[in-house]
Amino acid sequence: MHKLVLAAALALTLVHPAQAQNQTEAKTEISADLSALPKLVEQKRAQLITATETGDIAALKPIFDAQQYPPQVSYGEVADPIATLKEFSRDGEGVEVLADLRNALEMPYGKTSFTDGRTIYIWPYLAAIDVTSLTPGQLVDAYRILPADVAAGLSSDGAYYYWSLTIEPSGELSTFSLGD
């Protein structure tokens, strides 16, 4: 089932559909070693963490605007990613979404390498692995960042369906979205 999540991540990273079909075979490594990240990936991560510290969802706007393409924040095209994230946030202001972003970025990441040589970095790593057979430590990680009912259902759901993000080696934030 984690191949389904990876396929969705690929679709959201603006890959041509013909290319995405050839990239379904992937290998994911889990790491908490931030020094192993490409410099541009670590810089983007640091920018996002700094934005979460403001408590203002609008702090993400300059990060999004500085990219060639805005990150995919929903399944489908959105006119205003910040407004969309606010709508997803139960507090109505985006603070909950910022907290979820920060929680994800403080978890280990998944480095997913595809057979065509393409690599993406995924936070939290739970979005990049098979969640049907989590180790006890991974289950604790799930409970740290997910609502209890969501964490308890991971194995039966067969996939991670919560906030995750992908960053390309170039430092582009490709996706920041809720699992479908």
C-alpha positions in Angstrom: 0.0 0.0 0.0 2.9 2.3 0.6 3.5 2.2 -3.2 0.1 3.9 -3.6 1.2 6.7 -1.3 4.4 7.1 -3.3 2.5 7.1 -6.5 0.3 9.8 -5.1 3.4 11.8 -4.1 4.7 11.5 -7.6 1.5 12.7 -9.1 1.6 15.7 -6.9 5.1 16.6 -7.8 4.1 17.8 -11.2 5.7 14.8 -13.1 4.4 14.1 -16.5 2.0 11.0 -16.3 4.2 8.9 -18.7 7.2 9.5 -16.4 5.2 8.7 -13.2 4.3 5.3 -14.6 8.0 4.5 -14.9 8.8 5.6 -11.4 6.6 3.3 -9.3 9.5 1.1 -8.2 11.2 2.9 -5.3 13.4 2.3 -2.3 12.9 4.3 0.9 15.5 4.9 3.5 14.5 6.3 6.9 16.8 8.8 8.6 16.9 11.4 11.3 20.3 12.6 10.2 19.8 16.1 9.0 23.4 16.5 8.0 22.8 13.8 5.4 20.2 16.0 3.6 21.2 18.0 0.5 21.9 21.6 1.5 18.9 23.0 -0.4 16.6 20.5 1.3 17.9 21.3 4.8 17.5 25.1 4.0 13.9 24.6 2.9 13.2 22.6 6.0 14.7 25.3 8.2 12.7 28.0 6.4 9.5 26.0 7.0 10.3 25.5 10.7 11.0 29.3 11.1 7.6 30.0 9.5 5.8 27.7 11.9 7.4 29.6 14.8 5.6 32.8 13.8 2.1 31.2 14.5 0.9 32.9 11.3 0.1 30.8 8.3 0.9 33.8 6.0 4.6 33.3 6.9 4.5 30.4 4.4 3.6 32.7 1.5 7.1 34.1 0.8 8.4 30.6 0.9 5.8 29.4 -1.6 6.2 32.5 -3.8 9.9 32.1 -4.1 9.5 28.7 -5.8 9.1 28.2 -9.5 5.8 26.4 -8.8 3.7 26.6 -5.6 3.5 23.4 -3.6 0.5 21.2 -4.1 -1.6 21.6 -1.0 -4.7 19.7 -2.1 -5.7 17.1 -4.6 -6.7 19.5 -7.4 -5.7 23.0 -8.4 -6.1 25.8 -5.9 -5.9 29.5 -6.5 -4.5 30.4 -3.1 -2.5 27.8 -1.2 -2.5 29.8 2.0 -6.3 30.3 2.0 -6.7 26.6 1.3 -4.5 25.7 4.3 -6.5 28.0 6.5 -9.7 26.2 5.4 -8.2 22.9 6.4 -7.2 24.2 9.8 -9.9 23.6 12.4 -9.0 26.8 14.2 -9.8 28.7 11.0 -6.5 30.7 11.1 -4.0 28.0 10.1 -2.4 27.5 13.4 -3.3 23.8 13.6 -1.8 23.3 10.1 1.4 25.0 11.2 1.6 22.7 14.2 1.1 19.7 12.0 3.8 21.0 9.6 6.2 21.5 12.5 5.4 18.0 13.9 6.0 16.4 10.6 9.3 18.3 10.1 10.6 17.2 13.5 10.1 13.5 12.7 12.7 11.4 10.8 12.3 11.7 7.0 12.1 9.2 4.2 14.6 9.5 1.3 12.8 7.8 -1.6 14.9 6.9 -4.6 13.2 5.8 -7.8 14.6 3.5 -10.4 15.0 6.4 -12.8 17.4 8.1 -10.5 14.9 10.7 -9.1 14.9 11.2 -5.3 12.4 12.9 -3.0 12.5 13.6 0.7 9.3 12.9 2.6 8.2 14.1 6.1 7.2 12.4 8.2 8.8 9.1 7.1 5.6 7.3 8.0 4.1 8.7 4.7 6.8 6.8 2.8 6.7 3.3 4.3 4.4 0.4 4.7 2.3 1.2 7.8 0.7 -2.2 8.0 3.6 -3.6 9.9 5.1 -0.8 12.1 7.7 -1.6 14.7 6.8 -0.6 18.2 9.0 2.5 17.9 7.3 3.5 14.7 3.9 3.1 16.3 5.0 5.5 19.0 6.0 8.0 16.3 2.6 7.6 14.8 0.9 8.4 18.1 3.2 11.4 18.6 2.0 13.2 15.5 -1.4 11.8 14.6 -4.8 11.9 16.4 -5.1 8.7 18.4 -8.0 7.4 16.2 -5.9 7.9 13.1 -2.8 6.3 14.6 -4.8 3.3 15.7 -6.2 2.8 12.3 -3.0 2.9 10.3 -2.6 -0.8 10.1 -6.2 -1.5 9.0 -6.3 1.6 6.7 -3.1 0.3 5.0 -1.7 3.7 4.4 -0.7 7.0 6.0 -3.6 9.5 5.5 -2.5 12.7 7.3 -0.3 15.7 6.7 2.9 15.1 4.8 5.3 17.0 2.7 7.9 16.3 0.0 10.9 18.3 -0.8 13.0 17.8 -4.0 16.8 17.8 -3.9 16.6 21.2 -5.6 14.9 22.6 -2.4 11.5 22.9 -4.0 8.6 22.1 -1.7 6.5 19.9 -4.0 3.7 18.9 -1.7 2.3 19.8 1.7 -1.1 18.1 1.9 -3.4 15.9 3.8 -3.5 12.3 2.6 -6.7 11.5 0.8 
